[in-house]
Amino acid sequence: MLPTNRIAAVQYGLSRLRSGEAFWANVRRYITKAGDEQAKLIVFPEYLTGHLLSLAPAMTNAEACEYLHARTDEYMTRFTDLSREYGMMILAGTHIHREGSSAAPGPESKAYYNEAFLFFPDGRIERHKKNHLTPEEQRAWPLLPGDQYEVHDTEIGKIAIQICYDIEFPEGSRIVADRGADIILCPSYTDAAAGYWRVRNCSQARAIENQLYVALSGLAGSMAGVEQVDVGFSRAGVFAPCDRPFPPDGILAVGSGNRGGLVYGDADLGLLTENRTQGGVAPFRDRRPELYAAYARRT
């Protein structure tokens, strides 16, 4: 039986790089493996290009942002070419870059975005800026938050992106679900088990309450000497509602260990429709927004 809308979620293994080409060779290996499994979409993690920081001396966060920004053109070109070559949609993790003036900002200025880019084989590119910056990103990084919720039409269904901390706020996922999202992609970077489980458990909660698929990717392993991404903890996964016709725990696939690898889940839209129309519960349909609004007005 052929896979249906197969998604590959990346558990991206960190290690020190010897060259920029080694980074791109590593990215290509993941994509090649996903293609061998007939994946139509591969999801790389948040701060993917942070791996390139291992090629440079230790930097401040502001310097690291500018270092990554200088690689934006190559990032866009390489992933555009890879998507076309493999005939695969690629959520290329997130990449820090700045917009507007070409002049380098001062060290204290908030000028950069942590943004995810979704590449298509026909050259189309969709994007999503991280809306909810973590306390550390707010305090120690020169980052600006996004302010949009986008839903993208694709050959495997309607896709939305929630970057790591974004998934911990149910309002955003509800907004994209109301706009028709079938699949939420959650590229993440967590450096400890507690952070991973927050993002993992919230990913599963969003799948349950909105009756849709969530694909979670992350950085794994360690990269000594790179303060910004020195260690990652992740087990990638693809999740569905905990209700028929899906597994009782809602887990379609989940990684093991804290090392590089790929997991695969099939985002069958027919099963999603069956769940929404014949499942034991219907949390997406059975909401009472007029009740919630009354309490929202009081507070």
C-alpha positions in Angstrom: 0.0 0.0 0.0 1.4 3.4 -1.0 1.9 6.0 1.7 -0.7 8.8 1.9 0.7 12.3 2.4 3.8 11.1 4.2 5.5 13.6 6.4 9.1 13.2 7.5 9.9 14.9 10.9 13.6 15.4 11.5 15.5 14.8 14.7 18.5 16.8 13.6 21.8 15.6 15.2 24.2 18.4 16.2 28.0 18.0 15.9 30.8 20.4 15.1 31.1 21.1 11.3 34.3 21.2 9.3 32.9 23.3 6.5 29.7 24.9 5.2 29.5 22.2 2.6 29.4 19.6 5.4 26.3 21.3 6.6 24.6 21.1 3.2 25.7 17.5 2.8 24.1 16.7 6.1 20.8 18.4 5.1 20.9 16.5 1.8 21.3 13.2 3.6 18.1 13.8 5.6 16.2 14.8 2.4 17.5 11.8 0.5 16.4 9.4 3.3 12.9 11.0 3.4 12.6 10.7 -0.4 13.5 7.0 -0.2 10.5 6.6 2.1 8.3 8.5 -0.3 7.8 11.5 1.9 6.1 14.5 0.3 7.1 16.9 3.1 10.2 17.0 5.4 10.2 19.2 8.5 13.5 20.5 9.8 13.8 22.0 13.3 14.0 25.6 14.6 17.4 27.2 14.6 18.6 24.8 11.9 21.1 27.2 10.5 22.4 27.7 14.0 24.5 24.6 13.2 26.7 26.9 11.0 27.8 28.8 14.1 30.2 25.9 14.8 32.3 27.2 11.9 33.0 30.5 13.6 34.7 31.7 16.9 32.4 32.3 19.9 30.1 35.3 19.4 27.5 37.3 21.2 23.9 36.7 20.3 23.8 39.9 18.2 26.9 38.8 16.3 25.5 35.4 15.8 22.3 36.9 14.3 24.3 39.0 11.8 26.5 36.0 11.0 23.4 33.9 10.1 21.8 36.8 8.3 24.8 37.0 5.9 23.9 33.4 4.8 20.3 34.2 4.0 20.8 34.3 0.2 22.6 31.0 0.2 19.9 29.5 2.5 17.1 30.6 0.1 18.9 29.4 -3.0 20.0 26.0 -1.7 16.6 25.0 -0.3 14.8 26.3 -3.4 17.1 24.0 -5.5 16.8 21.0 -3.1 13.0 21.2 -3.2 12.9 21.3 -7.0 15.5 18.5 -7.3 13.7 16.1 -4.9 10.2 17.1 -5.9 9.5 17.5 -2.1 8.1 20.3 0.1 10.7 21.3 2.6 10.0 23.2 5.8 13.6 24.3 6.2 13.6 24.8 9.9 14.0 28.4 11.0 16.6 30.9 10.0 17.5 34.2 11.7 17.6 37.1 9.4 16.8 40.8 9.3 14.6 42.8 7.0 14.8 46.4 5.8 18.0 48.5 5.7 21.1 46.7 4.5 23.2 48.6 7.1 24.2 46.4 10.1 22.2 47.3 13.2 23.7 48.3 16.5 24.4 45.6 19.0 21.4 46.5 21.2 18.8 47.0 18.4 15.9 44.6 17.9 16.2 44.0 14.2 16.0 40.2 13.4 13.3 37.6 13.0 13.3 33.9 13.7 11.4 32.8 10.7 10.4 29.5 9.1 10.4 29.0 5.3 8.4 26.4 3.4 9.8 25.6 0.0 7.8 24.0 -2.9 9.1 22.1 -5.9 7.7 24.8 -8.3 9.7 27.5 -6.6 7.0 28.9 -4.4 8.1 29.9 -0.9 5.8 30.5 2.1 7.0 31.8 5.5 6.1 32.3 9.1 7.8 34.5 11.7 7.8 33.2 15.3 5.0 35.0 17.1 5.9 34.1 20.7 9.5 34.7 21.7 10.6 32.8 24.7 11.7 34.9 27.8 15.4 34.2 26.8 14.8 35.3 23.2 13.1 38.5 24.5 15.8 39.2 27.0 19.1 38.1 25.4 18.5 38.1 21.6 17.9 41.1 19.3 14.8 39.5 17.9 11.4 40.9 16.9 8.2 38.8 17.1 5.9 38.1 14.2 2.2 39.1 14.2 0.5 36.9 11.6 -1.2 33.5 11.3 -1.0 32.0 7.9 -2.5 28.8 6.3 -1.0 27.5 3.1 -2.7 25.4 0.5 -0.5 22.4 -0.5 -0.9 19.1 -2.3 -1.3 17.3 1.0 -3.7 19.6 2.7 -3.8 23.0 4.3 -0.7 23.6 6.4 0.1 26.1 9.2 3.4 26.6 11.1 3.8 27.2 14.8 7.4 27.6 15.9 8.3 25.9 19.1 7.0 28.2 21.9 4.1 29.2 19.6 2.6 25.8 20.1 2.3 26.4 23.9 -0.4 29.1 23.2 -3.7 27.4 22.2 -5.2 30.5 20.6 -2.8 30.4 17.6 -3.5 26.8 16.7 -7.2 27.5 17.1 -7.0 30.4 14.7 -5.3 28.4 12.0 -7.7 25.4 12.6 -10.6 27.8 12.2 -9.0 28.9 8.9 -9.0 25.3 7.7 -5.6 23.9 8.7 -5.3 20.1 8.4 -1.7 20.0 9.5 0.4 22.1 11.9 4.2 22.0 11.5 6.1 22.7 14.7 9.9 23.1 14.2 11.4 23.4 17.6 14.6 23.8 19.6 14.6 22.8 23.2 17.8 22.4 25.2 16.5 20.3 28.1 14.0 17.5 28.7 11.5 19.8 30.4 11.4 22.1 27.4 10.9 19.2 25.0 8.1 17.7 27.0 6.3 21.1 27.2 6.4 21.4 23.4 5.7 17.7 22.8 2.7 17.6 25.2 1.3 20.9 23.8 1.7 19.5 20.2 -0.4 16.5 21.2 -2.9 18.7 22.9 -3.3 20.9 19.8 -3.9 17.8 17.7 -6.6 16.6 20.1 -8.5 19.8 20.6 -8.4 20.9 16.9 -8.7 17.4 15.5 -5.8 17.7 13.1 -2.2 16.5 12.6 0.9 18.0 14.2 4.4 17.3 13.0 7.2 18.1 15.5 10.9 18.3 14.7 13.9 19.3 16.9 17.6 19.6 17.4 19.3 16.7 19.2 22.7 16.1 20.7 25.4 18.6 21.5 27.8 21.1 19.9 30.4 22.2 22.5 31.6 25.7 22.3 28.6 27.2 20.6 26.7 29.1 23.2 23.6 29.7 21.1 22.9 26.0 20.3 25.3 24.1 22.5 22.9 21.3 23.3 19.5 20.0 22.0 17.0 17.6 23.4 14.4 16.2 21.1 12.4 13.2 19.9 10.6 14.1 16.7 7.0 13.0 16.2 3.8 13.0 14.1 0.6 13.2 16.2 -3.1 12.9 15.6 -6.3 13.0 17.8 -6.6 10.3 20.5 -9.8 8.9 19.0 -10.9 6.6 16.2 -9.7 5.9 13.6 -6.3 6.9 15.0 -4.2 5.0 17.7 -5.6 5.5 21.2 -2.5 7.5 22.2 -2.6 9.7 19.1 1.0 8.9 18.2 1.6 8.1 14.6 5.4 8.2 15.0 7.9 9.3 17.6 11.7 9.2 17.7 13.9 7.5 20.3 17.1 8.6 22.0 18.6 12.0 21.6 20.4 11.6 18.3 19.9 12.3 14.6 17.2 10.5 12.8 13.8 10.7 11.0 10.3 9.6 11.8 7.4 9.3 9.4 3.7 9.7 9.6 1.0 9.7 7.0 -1.4 12.7 7.1 -4.4 11.0 5.5 -7.1 13.6 5.1 -9.8 10.9 4.7 -9.0 9.7 8.2 -9.1 13.2 9.5 -12.6 13.7 8.1 -13.7 10.4 9.6 -12.4 11.5 13.0 -14.2 14.9 12.8 -17.5 13.3 11.7 -17.5 9.9 13.5 -15.1 10.2 16.4 -16.2 9.5 19.9 -15.8 13.2 20.8 -15.8 16.4 18.7 -13.8 19.1 20.6 -13.3 21.2 17.4 -17.1 21.3 16.7 -18.4 21.3 20.3 -16.9 24.6 21.4 -19.0 27.3 23.0 -17.4 30.5 21.9 -20.3 32.7 23.1 -19.7 31.3 26.7 -16.0 31.9 26.5 -16.5 35.5 25.1 -18.6 36.4 28.0 -15.8 35.6 30.4 -13.2 37.2 28.2 -15.2 40.5 28.4 -15.3 40.3 32.3 -11.5 39.9 32.5 
